[in-house]
Amino acid sequence: MRITVLGAGSWGTTVASILTRRDHESLLWARHPATADEVNEQHTNSRYLPGFTLPARLRATADLEEAARHAQMLVVGVPCSAFRATLEQVVPYLSPWVPVISLSKGLENGTLMRMTEIIKEVLPGHPAAALAGPNLAKEIMSGMAAASVIATEDLSVATAMQQVIRRQLLRVYTNHDVIGCEIGGALKNVVAIATGIAQGLGVGDNTRAAVISRGLAELTKLAVAMGGEPATLAGLAGMGDLVATCISPQSRNRYVGEQLGRGRALDEILAEMGQVAEGVRTVHAAVALADRYGLAMPITRTIHRVVTGEITAVDAYAGLLKSHPAGHESDPG
């Protein structure tokens, strides 16, 4: 199968490498020609995956038309803020009925849409799916075992995609609950910022465990309000992804929170990283969805206040302790 992966970040490059190693004809689209040249000539992507060698058969291009025409399956791993615009550019060149899989975990600000909803709107008639779960790119590139979920309403399509993506050390499960999988993947980034703040403030593992578990309650409540299923949020796309993102030093969102907890300015942190931390953008849409469904979601709202500069990380910690009385544990408060 000819597969195109749009987005040469760490996860997009990793997925392209996995697919190449399963003997598909994979093509990686990079926004910068220099990145495509490096992949083709040196078989590396030093900016996003330093120290790793990519499959020699993996080819890259900076030509979006070439990338789209190549695809019998399209995998999209660009940042959520560029997701719609990138798909709109491939419309004239993509063959009919080519399935489209989102790797991007977030929500579109303004519309509050999930990535598969954008796929259906921009590319009607194309099967839309999301790949979710605790998937740290560098661990997978190192050959460590991992598990993912391919989520789409049509399980026959999901099963076909499952056969293409899975490999020996990457177990891929199917799930029909696209809403639950995508909301879990989007909001875990927000909770990871909160967990990182706790780490940066040095408040202890008990506090971090409390933030993670209460954060899980928040994203579960929102997913269910939107039509998702509670069991999904207890699985790989919910708790699994949440735990990995909150505890791993590789997590960009956790890093942002940790640096905020140490008193650094958000703009300075993001400029230094040179990569996207989706939770910083997703939190705006998450608060809007919480308002839409009448949900308290205090962790999400507190991180929103930190990201917008309304309060500091120290204020956020104090506020969560004092301003939100504890009720029944089943309530996300």
C-alpha positions as YAML, in Angstrom:
chain: A
units: angstrom
residues:
- id: 1
  name: MET
  ca: [0.00, 0.00, 0.00]
- id: 2
  name: ARG
  ca: [1.15, 3.55, -0.74]
- id: 3
  name: ILE
  ca: [0.90, 5.55, 2.47]
- id: 4
  name: THR
  ca: [1.52, 9.25, 2.97]
- id: 5
  name: VAL
  ca: [2.22, 10.78, 6.35]
- id: 6
  name: LEU
  ca: [1.74, 14.54, 6.54]
- id: 7
  name: GLY
  ca: [3.94, 16.10, 9.20]
- id: 8
  name: ALA
  ca: [7.59, 15.33, 9.92]
- id: 9
  name: GLY
  ca: [7.50, 15.95, 13.65]
- id: 10
  name: SER
  ca: [8.57, 13.25, 16.10]
- id: 11
  name: TRP
  ca: [5.33, 11.25, 16.00]
- id: 12
  name: GLY
  ca: [4.68, 11.66, 12.28]
- id: 13
  name: THR
  ca: [8.21, 10.54, 11.47]
- id: 14
  name: THR
  ca: [7.90, 7.61, 13.86]
- id: 15
  name: VAL
  ca: [4.64, 6.42, 12.31]
- id: 16
  name: ALA
  ca: [6.12, 6.78, 8.82]
- id: 17
  name: SER
  ca: [9.07, 4.67, 9.98]
- id: 18
  name: ILE
  ca: [6.78, 1.99, 11.41]
- id: 19
  name: LEU
  ca: [4.80, 1.80, 8.21]
- id: 20
  name: THR
  ca: [7.94, 1.64, 6.09]
- id: 21
  name: ARG
  ca: [9.22, -1.24, 8.15]
- id: 22
  name: ARG
  ca: [6.03, -3.11, 7.33]
- id: 23
  name: ASP
  ca: [7.07, -2.95, 3.69]
- id: 24
  name: HIS
  ca: [4.58, -0.32, 2.60]
- id: 25
  name: GLU
  ca: [5.64, 2.38, 0.19]
- id: 26
  name: SER
  ca: [5.63, 5.24, 2.67]
- id: 27
  name: LEU
  ca: [6.14, 8.92, 1.86]
- id: 28
  name: LEU
  ca: [6.71, 11.54, 4.56]
- id: 29
  name: TRP
  ca: [5.71, 15.14, 3.87]
- id: 30
  name: ALA
  ca: [7.85, 17.77, 5.58]
- id: 31
  name: ARG
  ca: [6.98, 21.44, 5.56]
- id: 32
  name: HIS
  ca: [10.66, 22.40, 5.27]
- id: 33
  name: PRO
  ca: [12.61, 21.16, 2.22]
- id: 34
  name: ALA
  ca: [15.75, 20.84, 4.35]
- id: 35
  name: THR
  ca: [14.01, 18.27, 6.55]
- id: 36
  name: ALA
  ca: [12.91, 16.25, 3.51]
- id: 37
  name: ASP
  ca: [16.46, 16.37, 2.14]
- id: 38
  name: GLU
  ca: [17.87, 15.15, 5.46]
- id: 39
  name: VAL
  ca: [15.44, 12.21, 5.59]
- id: 40
  name: ASN
  ca: [16.27, 11.23, 2.00]
- id: 41
  name: GLU
  ca: [20.02, 11.71, 2.12]
- id: 42
  name: GLN
  ca: [21.04, 11.01, 5.72]
- id: 43
  name: HIS
  ca: [18.05, 8.92, 6.91]
- id: 44
  name: THR
  ca: [17.70, 11.06, 10.02]
- id: 45
  name: ASN
  ca: [15.43, 13.77, 11.40]
- id: 46
  name: SER
  ca: [17.83, 15.44, 13.81]
- id: 47
  name: ARG
  ca: [15.46, 18.17, 14.96]
- id: 48
  name: TYR
  ca: [12.70, 15.90, 16.20]
- id: 49
  name: LEU
  ca: [14.35, 12.48, 16.60]
- id: 50
  name: PRO
  ca: [18.03, 13.12, 17.32]
- id: 51
  name: GLY
  ca: [20.15, 10.01, 17.54]
- id: 52
  name: PHE
  ca: [17.78, 7.76, 15.58]
- id: 53
  name: THR
  ca: [18.31, 6.29, 12.14]
- id: 54
  name: LEU
  ca: [15.27, 6.11, 9.87]
- id: 55
  name: PRO
  ca: [14.56, 3.27, 7.41]
- id: 56
  name: ALA
  ca: [16.51, 3.68, 4.21]
- id: 57
  name: ARG
  ca: [13.33, 2.98, 2.23]
- id: 58
  name: LEU
  ca: [11.47, 5.90, 3.82]
- id: 59
  name: ARG
  ca: [11.23, 8.72, 1.31]
- id: 60
  name: ALA
  ca: [10.32, 12.33, 2.08]
- id: 61
  name: THR
  ca: [9.10, 15.30, 0.11]
- id: 62
  name: ALA
  ca: [8.27, 18.95, 0.70]
- id: 63
  name: ASP
  ca: [5.82, 18.90, -2.21]
- id: 64
  name: LEU
  ca: [2.31, 18.58, -0.78]
- id: 65
  name: GLU
  ca: [0.78, 17.76, -4.17]
- id: 66
  name: GLU
  ca: [3.20, 14.87, -4.66]
- id: 67
  name: ALA
  ca: [2.46, 13.63, -1.15]
- id: 68
  name: ALA
  ca: [-1.30, 13.72, -1.66]
- id: 69
  name: ARG
  ca: [-1.24, 12.04, -5.08]
- id: 70
  name: HIS
  ca: [0.90, 9.24, -3.66]
- id: 71
  name: ALA
  ca: [-1.60, 8.29, -0.95]
- id: 72
  name: GLN
  ca: [-3.77, 5.21, -0.85]
- id: 73
  name: MET
  ca: [-3.95, 5.92, 2.89]
- id: 74
  name: LEU
  ca: [-3.38, 9.40, 4.31]
- id: 75
  name: VAL
  ca: [-2.03, 9.86, 7.84]
- id: 76
  name: VAL
  ca: [-2.11, 13.40, 9.20]
- id: 77
  name: GLY
  ca: [0.25, 14.40, 11.99]
- id: 78
  name: VAL
  ca: [0.48, 18.18, 11.64]
- id: 79
  name: PRO
  ca: [-0.31, 20.46, 14.61]
- id: 80
  name: CYS
  ca: [-4.02, 20.92, 15.24]
- id: 81
  name: SER
  ca: [-3.80, 24.62, 14.38]
- id: 82
  name: ALA
  ca: [-2.64, 23.68, 10.86]
- id: 83
  name: PHE
  ca: [-4.84, 20.62, 10.45]
- id: 84
  name: ARG
  ca: [-7.72, 22.18, 8.49]
- id: 85
  name: ALA
  ca: [-5.53, 24.31, 6.24]
- id: 86
  name: THR
  ca: [-3.32, 21.34, 5.36]
- id: 87
  name: LEU
  ca: [-6.30, 19.17, 4.44]
- id: 88
  name: GLU
  ca: [-7.79, 21.97, 2.33]
- id: 89
  name: GLN
  ca: [-4.58, 22.06, 0.31]
- id: 90
  name: VAL
  ca: [-4.67, 18.32, -0.46]
- id: 91
  name: VAL
  ca: [-8.32, 18.28, -1.61]
- id: 92
  name: PRO
  ca: [-7.56, 18.70, -5.34]
- id: 93
  name: TYR
  ca: [-4.96, 15.91, -5.37]
- id: 94
  name: LEU
  ca: [-6.31, 13.18, -3.08]
- id: 95
  name: SER
  ca: [-7.97, 10.20, -4.75]
- id: 96
  name: PRO
  ca: [-11.59, 9.45, -3.79]
- id: 97
  name: TRP
  ca: [-12.31, 7.22, -0.80]
- id: 98
  name: VAL
  ca: [-8.73, 7.28, 0.51]
- id: 99
  name: PRO
  ca: [-8.98, 6.71, 4.29]
- id: 100
  name: VAL
  ca: [-7.59, 9.50, 6.48]
- id: 101
  name: ILE
  ca: [-6.12, 8.87, 9.94]
- id: 102
  name: SER
  ca: [-5.46, 11.67, 12.41]
- id: 103
  name: LEU
  ca: [-2.42, 11.53, 14.67]
- id: 104
  name: SER
  ca: [-3.11, 15.01, 16.03]
- id: 105
  name: LYS
  ca: [-4.46, 15.26, 19.59]
- id: 106
  name: GLY
  ca: [-6.34, 18.46, 20.21]
- id: 107
  name: LEU
  ca: [-9.36, 20.59, 19.38]
- id: 108
  name: GLU
  ca: [-9.82, 23.34, 16.83]
- id: 109
  name: ASN
  ca: [-10.20, 26.70, 18.51]
- id: 110
  name: GLY
  ca: [-13.27, 28.60, 17.39]
- id: 111
  name: THR
  ca: [-15.21, 25.65, 15.98]
- id: 112
  name: LEU
  ca: [-14.34, 23.36, 18.95]
- id: 113
  name: MET
  ca: [-14.21, 20.49, 16.45]
- id: 114
  name: ARG
  ca: [-12.29, 17.25, 16.84]
- id: 115
  name: MET
  ca: [-9.82, 16.34, 14.12]
- id: 116
  name: THR
  ca: [-11.98, 13.56, 12.62]
- id: 117
  name: GLU
  ca: [-14.85, 16.05, 12.39]
- id: 118
  name: ILE
  ca: [-12.58, 18.34, 10.37]
- id: 119
  name: ILE
  ca: [-11.63, 15.43, 8.11]
- id: 120
  name: LYS
  ca: [-15.31, 14.71, 7.42]
- id: 121
  name: GLU
  ca: [-16.04, 18.36, 6.73]
- id: 122
  name: VAL
  ca: [-13.08, 19.05, 4.45]
- id: 123
  name: LEU
  ca: [-12.88, 15.59, 2.83]
- id: 124
  name: PRO
  ca: [-16.43, 14.23, 2.69]
- id: 125
  name: GLY
  ca: [-16.62, 10.62, 1.57]
- id: 126
  name: HIS
  ca: [-13.24, 9.71, 3.00]
- id: 127
  name: PRO
  ca: [-13.27, 7.29, 5.97]
- id: 128
  name: ALA
  ca: [-11.96, 9.20, 9.00]
- id: 129
  name: ALA
  ca: [-10.14, 7.67, 11.96]
- id: 130
  name: ALA
  ca: [-7.95, 8.67, 14.90]
- id: 131
  name: LEU
  ca: [-4.88, 6.90, 16.23]
- id: 132
  name: ALA
  ca: [-4.75, 7.36, 20.00]
- id: 133
  name: GLY
  ca: [-3.02, 5.97, 23.06]
- id: 134
  name: PRO
  ca: [0.19, 6.22, 25.12]
- id: 135
  name: ASN
  ca: [2.69, 6.49, 22.29]
- id: 136
  name: LEU
  ca: [5.95, 8.26, 23.11]
- id: 137
  name: ALA
  ca: [7.79, 8.51, 19.82]
- id: 138
  name: LYS
  ca: [11.34, 7.98, 21.08]
- id: 139
  name: GLU
  ca: [10.41, 4.85, 23.02]
- id: 140
  name: ILE
  ca: [8.79, 3.32, 19.96]
- id: 141
  name: MET
  ca: [11.76, 4.26, 17.79]
- id: 142
  name: SER
  ca: [13.95, 2.52, 20.39]
- id: 143
  name: GLY
  ca: [11.98, -0.69, 19.90]
- id: 144
  name: MET
  ca: [10.07, -0.63, 23.19]
- id: 145
  name: ALA
  ca: [6.63, -2.24, 23.31]
- id: 146
  name: ALA
  ca: [3.57, 0.02, 23.11]
- id: 147
  name: ALA
  ca: [-0.15, -0.11, 22.36]
- id: 148
  name: SER
  ca: [-2.46, 2.15, 20.37]
- id: 149
  name: VAL
  ca: [-6.13, 2.42, 19.47]
- id: 150
  name: ILE
  ca: [-7.45, 3.04, 15.97]
- id: 151
  name: ALA
  ca: [-10.83, 4.70, 16.42]
- id: 152
  name: THR
  ca: [-13.51, 4.94, 13.76]
- id: 153
  name: GLU
  ca: [-17.25, 4.28, 13.77]
- id: 154
  name: ASP
  ca: [-16.98, 1.56, 11.12]
- id: 155
  name: LEU
  ca: [-15.17, -1.33, 12.78]
- id: 156
  name: SER
  ca: [-14.59, -3.08, 9.45]
- id: 157
  name: VAL
  ca: [-12.60, -0.02, 8.35]
- id: 158
  name: ALA
  ca: [-10.86, 0.05, 11.73]
- id: 159
  name: THR
  ca: [-9.84, -3.59, 11.34]
- id: 160
  name: ALA
  ca: [-8.39, -2.93, 7.90]
- id: 161
  name: MET
  ca: [-6.38, 0.02, 9.26]
- id: 162
  name: GLN
  ca: [-5.30, -2.09, 12.22]
- id: 163
  name: GLN
  ca: [-3.72, -4.64, 9.88]
- id: 164
  name: VAL
  ca: [-1.74, -1.93, 8.12]
- id: 165
  name: ILE
  ca: [-0.40, -0.15, 11.21]
- id: 166
  name: ARG
  ca: [0.37, -2.86, 13.75]
- id: 167
  name: ARG
  ca: [3.79, -4.44, 14.08]
- id: 168
  name: GLN
  ca: [5.40, -6.87, 16.50]
- id: 169
  name: LEU
  ca: [6.02, -4.44, 19.37]
- id: 170
  name: LEU
  ca: [3.12, -2.10, 18.61]
- id: 171
  name: ARG
  ca: [-0.27, -3.61, 19.47]
- id: 172
  name: VAL
  ca: [-3.14, -1.79, 17.78]
- id: 173
  name: TYR
  ca: [-6.65, -2.21, 19.13]
- id: 174
  name: THR
  ca: [-9.87, -1.04, 17.48]
- id: 175
  name: ASN
  ca: [-12.54, 1.18, 19.05]
- id: 176
  name: HIS
  ca: [-15.82, 2.57, 17.71]
- id: 177
  name: ASP
  ca: [-15.93, 5.41, 20.28]
- id: 178
  name: VAL
  ca: [-14.19, 8.15, 18.32]
- id: 179
  name: ILE
  ca: [-15.46, 10.91, 20.62]
- id: 180
  name: GLY
  ca: [-14.06, 9.28, 23.73]
- id: 181
  name: CYS
  ca: [-10.70, 8.55, 22.10]
- id: 182
  name: GLU
  ca: [-10.26, 12.06, 20.71]
- id: 183
  name: ILE
  ca: [-11.39, 13.90, 23.85]
- id: 184
  name: GLY
  ca: [-9.09, 11.73, 25.95]
- id: 185
  name: GLY
  ca: [-6.18, 12.47, 23.64]
- id: 186
  name: ALA
  ca: [-6.89, 16.20, 23.57]
- id: 187
  name: LEU
  ca: [-7.50, 16.91, 27.24]
- id: 188
  name: LYS
  ca: [-4.72, 14.74, 28.62]
- id: 189
  name: ASN
  ca: [-2.37, 17.45, 27.37]
- id: 190
  name: VAL
  ca: [-4.11, 20.02, 29.58]
- id: 191
  name: VAL
  ca: [-3.89, 17.74, 32.62]
- id: 192
  name: ALA
  ca: [-0.22, 17.13, 31.83]
- id: 193
  name: ILE
  ca: [0.45, 20.86, 32.14]
- id: 194
  name: ALA
  ca: [-1.20, 20.80, 35.57]
- id: 195
  name: THR
  ca: [0.86, 17.76, 36.59]
- id: 196
  name: GLY
  ca: [4.01, 19.46, 35.34]
- id: 197
  name: ILE
  ca: [3.22, 22.54, 37.42]
- id: 198
  name: ALA
  ca: [2.99, 20.31, 40.49]
- id: 199
  name: GLN
  ca: [6.36, 18.81, 39.57]
- id: 200
  name: GLY
  ca: [7.91, 22.23, 39.05]
- id: 201
  name: LEU
  ca: [6.61, 23.44, 42.40]
- id: 202
  name: GLY
  ca: [7.99, 20.34, 44.10]
- id: 203
  name: VAL
  ca: [4.75, 19.56, 45.90]
- id: 204
  name: GLY
  ca: [5.15, 15.78, 45.84]
- id: 205
  name: ASP
  ca: [3.90, 12.60, 44.23]
- id: 206
  name: ASN
  ca: [0.67, 12.58, 46.22]
- id: 207
  name: THR
  ca: [-0.30, 15.88, 44.64]
- id: 208
  name: ARG
  ca: [0.61, 14.72, 41.15]
- id: 209
  name: ALA
  ca: [-1.41, 11.54, 41.63]
- id: 210
  name: ALA
  ca: [-4.38, 13.61, 42.77]
- id: 211
  name: VAL
  ca: [-4.10, 15.91, 39.74]
- id: 212
  name: ILE
  ca: [-3.92, 12.95, 37.34]
- id: 213
  name: SER
  ca: [-6.89, 11.13, 38.86]
- id: 214
  name: ARG
  ca: [-9.06, 14.24, 39.14]
- id: 215
  name: GLY
  ca: [-8.00, 15.21, 35.64]
- id: 216
  name: LEU
  ca: [-9.17, 11.82, 34.41]
- id: 217
  name: ALA
  ca: [-12.54, 12.51, 36.05]
- id: 218
  name: GLU
  ca: [-12.78, 15.83, 34.18]
- id: 219
  name: LEU
  ca: [-11.98, 14.51, 30.73]
- id: 220
  name: THR
  ca: [-14.28, 11.53, 31.29]
- id: 221
  name: LYS
  ca: [-17.16, 13.80, 32.27]
- id: 222
  name: LEU
  ca: [-16.67, 15.96, 29.20]
- id: 223
  name: ALA
  ca: [-16.33, 12.99, 26.84]
- id: 224
  name: VAL
  ca: [-19.53, 11.42, 28.17]
- id: 225
  name: ALA
  ca: [-21.40, 14.73, 27.90]
- id: 226
  name: MET
  ca: [-20.38, 14.87, 24.23]
- id: 227
  name: GLY
  ca: [-21.53, 11.30, 23.55]
- id: 228
  name: GLY
  ca: [-18.46, 9.25, 24.45]
- id: 229
  name: GLU
  ca: [-18.39, 6.12, 26.58]
- id: 230
  name: PRO
  ca: [-16.88, 5.99, 30.10]
- id: 231
  name: ALA
  ca: [-15.06, 2.71, 29.40]
- id: 232
  name: THR
  ca: [-13.03, 4.37, 26.66]
- id: 233
  name: LEU
  ca: [-11.55, 6.85, 29.12]
- id: 234
  name: ALA
  ca: [-10.44, 3.99, 31.38]
- id: 235
  name: GLY
  ca: [-8.50, 2.50, 28.46]
- id: 236
  name: LEU
  ca: [-5.49, 3.29, 26.31]
- id: 237
  name: ALA
  ca: [-6.86, 6.51, 24.80]
- id: 238
  name: GLY
  ca: [-7.88, 7.83, 28.21]
- id: 239
  name: MET
  ca: [-6.02, 6.72, 31.30]
- id: 240
  name: GLY
  ca: [-3.17, 5.14, 29.35]
- id: 241
  name: ASP
  ca: [-2.35, 8.24, 27.35]
- id: 242
  name: LEU
  ca: [-2.96, 10.47, 30.36]
- id: 243
  name: VAL
  ca: [-0.50, 8.61, 32.59]
- id: 244
  name: ALA
  ca: [2.23, 8.49, 29.95]
- id: 245
  name: THR
  ca: [1.89, 12.18, 29.14]
- id: 246
  name: CYS
  ca: [1.78, 13.27, 32.78]
- id: 247
  name: ILE
  ca: [4.76, 11.26, 34.04]
- id: 248
  name: SER
  ca: [7.17, 11.08, 31.11]
- id: 249
  name: PRO
  ca: [10.08, 13.55, 30.86]
- id: 250
  name: GLN
  ca: [9.56, 13.25, 27.08]
- id: 251
  name: SER
  ca: [6.15, 14.94, 27.33]
- id: 252
  name: ARG
  ca: [6.19, 18.46, 25.93]
- id: 253
  name: ASN
  ca: [3.07, 19.48, 27.83]
- id: 254
  name: ARG
  ca: [4.41, 18.19, 31.13]
- id: 255
  name: TYR
  ca: [7.63, 20.13, 30.42]
- id: 256
  name: VAL
  ca: [5.68, 23.34, 29.85]
- id: 257
  name: GLY
  ca: [3.90, 22.90, 33.17]
- id: 258
  name: GLU
  ca: [7.11, 22.09, 35.00]
- id: 259
  name: GLN
  ca: [8.79, 25.22, 33.69]
- id: 260
  name: LEU
  ca: [5.74, 27.32, 34.60]
- id: 261
  name: GLY
  ca: [5.96, 25.86, 38.10]
- id: 262
  name: ARG
  ca: [9.54, 27.06, 38.28]
- id: 263
  name: GLY
  ca: [8.42, 30.60, 37.54]
- id: 264
  name: ARG
  ca: [9.31, 30.95, 33.88]
- id: 265
  name: ALA
  ca: [7.16, 32.86, 31.39]
- id: 266
  name: LEU
  ca: [5.09, 30.82, 28.91]
- id: 267
  name: ASP
  ca: [6.33, 32.70, 25.83]
- id: 268
  name: GLU
  ca: [9.94, 32.04, 26.85]
- id: 269
  name: ILE
  ca: [9.25, 28.33, 27.39]
- id: 270
  name: LEU
  ca: [7.55, 27.85, 24.03]
- id: 271
  name: ALA
  ca: [10.22, 29.81, 22.15]
- id: 272
  name: GLU
  ca: [12.92, 27.64, 23.69]
- id: 273
  name: MET
  ca: [11.14, 24.39, 22.82]
- id: 274
  name: GLY
  ca: [10.67, 25.07, 19.14]
- id: 275
  name: GLN
  ca: [7.88, 22.48, 19.15]
- id: 276
  name: VAL
  ca: [4.12, 22.55, 19.68]
- id: 277
  name: ALA
  ca: [2.65, 21.79, 23.10]
- id: 278
  name: GLU
  ca: [-0.96, 21.15, 22.09]
- id: 279
  name: GLY
  ca: [-2.33, 21.58, 25.62]
- id: 280
  name: VAL
  ca: [-1.53, 25.31, 25.55]
- id: 281
  name: ARG
  ca: [-3.92, 25.73, 22.62]
- id: 282
  name: THR
  ca: [-6.43, 23.02, 23.47]
- id: 283
  name: VAL
  ca: [-7.24, 24.48, 26.89]
- id: 284
  name: HIS
  ca: [-9.11, 27.40, 25.28]
- id: 285
  name: ALA
  ca: [-11.44, 25.07, 23.40]
- id: 286
  name: ALA
  ca: [-11.77, 22.80, 26.44]
- id: 287
  name: VAL
  ca: [-13.05, 25.66, 28.58]
- id: 288
  name: ALA
  ca: [-15.53, 26.63, 25.85]
- id: 289
  name: LEU
  ca: [-16.81, 23.04, 25.75]
- id: 290
  name: ALA
  ca: [-17.06, 22.98, 29.55]
- id: 291
  name: ASP
  ca: [-19.23, 26.10, 29.32]
- id: 292
  name: ARG
  ca: [-21.35, 24.55, 26.58]
- id: 293
  name: TYR
  ca: [-22.09, 21.46, 28.66]
- id: 294
  name: GLY
  ca: [-22.30, 23.20, 32.02]
- id: 295
  name: LEU
  ca: [-19.32, 21.40, 33.57]
- id: 296
  name: ALA
  ca: [-17.15, 22.72, 36.40]
- id: 297
  name: MET
  ca: [-13.80, 21.23, 35.27]
- id: 298
  name: PRO
  ca: [-11.71, 23.19, 37.81]
- id: 299
  name: ILE
  ca: [-8.32, 21.83, 36.70]
- id: 300
  name: THR
  ca: [-8.97, 22.76, 33.09]
- id: 301
  name: ARG
  ca: [-10.25, 26.21, 34.01]
- id: 302
  name: THR
  ca: [-7.30, 26.84, 36.32]
- id: 303
  name: ILE
  ca: [-4.77, 25.91, 33.63]
- id: 304
  name: HIS
  ca: [-6.62, 28.22, 31.24]
- id: 305
  name: ARG
  ca: [-6.11, 31.08, 33.71]
- id: 306
  name: VAL
  ca: [-2.41, 30.25, 33.94]
- id: 307
  name: VAL
  ca: [-1.96, 30.05, 30.16]
- id: 308
  name: THR
  ca: [-3.75, 33.37, 29.62]
- id: 309
  name: GLY
  ca: [-1.60, 35.05, 32.27]
- id: 310
  name: GLU
  ca: [-4.45, 35.74, 34.65]
- id: 311
  name: ILE
  ca: [-2.75, 33.87, 37.50]
- id: 312
  name: THR
  ca: [0.66, 32.36, 38.21]
- id: 313
  name: ALA
  ca: [1.41, 28.68, 38.70]
- id: 314
  name: VAL
  ca: [1.76, 29.29, 42.44]
- id: 315
  name: ASP
  ca: [-1.66, 30.96, 42.46]
- id: 316
  name: ALA
  ca: [-3.08, 27.98, 40.54]
- id: 317
  name: TYR
  ca: [-1.89, 25.52, 43.15]
- id: 318
  name: ALA
  ca: [-3.22, 27.60, 46.02]
- id: 319
  name: GLY
  ca: [-6.52, 28.15, 44.20]
- id: 320
  name: LEU
  ca: [-7.14, 24.47, 43.58]
- id: 321
  name: LEU
  ca: [-6.59, 23.80, 47.28]
- id: 322
  name: LYS
  ca: [-8.82, 26.58, 48.60]
- id: 323
  name: SER
  ca: [-11.39, 27.59, 46.01]
- id: 324
  name: HIS
  ca: [-12.97, 24.27, 45.07]
- id: 325
  name: PRO
  ca: [-14.57, 22.38, 47.96]
- id: 326
  name: ALA
  ca: [-14.41, 18.61, 47.56]
- id: 327
  name: GLY
  ca: [-17.73, 16.92, 46.88]
- id: 328
  name: HIS
  ca: [-18.53, 13.33, 45.91]
- id: 329
  name: GLU
  ca: [-15.59, 11.68, 44.17]
- id: 330
  name: SER
  ca: [-17.73, 10.81, 41.12]
- id: 331
  name: ASP
  ca: [-18.12, 14.54, 40.42]
- id: 332
  name: PRO
  ca: [-15.26, 16.13, 38.45]
- id: 333
  name: GLY
  ca: [-14.60, 18.92, 40.98]
...
